[in-house]
Amino acid sequence: MVNETVFDSPVEPPIKSPFAFIVGLYDDVLKSGHWPIVGHEPFASTDEEWPPPHFIKDVISGEYSVYHKGVVRRSSESECFGLEETAVWDVDHVIDRIMAANEYPV
């Protein structure tokens, strides 16, 4: 389930709300204090602590892989359909994605 609501205030943080997307961030994004942590929701199980599977496309060979739970395995292009591409995001890219959600098909 995708949450299509964008909140403009940390007064009522959207805890227990589905996420619009899940991406990896550079470490300094959270440590800088620019984006304060406004809530914490524990995971129901250790399995849920992992992000969903992401795909990798090798730019040289064109081959596809799936990255999940710290493991990379070969896959087909069709298996990667609908998965987020593996990447690490910087502040500006996350803001752009929030502001123009329809530009990034997932």
C-alpha angles and dihedrals in degrees: 000000000000123000108220094183118109114204119210099192135052090212091093104028114200096243114166088021123124115254124246090218141342121225138161116253133204109259094242092060092073097030094054093071090228088116107039118208104246100182148001128217117185119227118251091227141003088254090062091055089078122083117241118274117287129196132233124202114197106229093211104042098024089226120146130226135178121228114204133152092355094307129109117205133173117261143166126262090247091055089055094052109121095014123120114251114247110255143133113239130214125212097264093050093051091049091049090051093050092048095046103029094159092063093068112062113200 
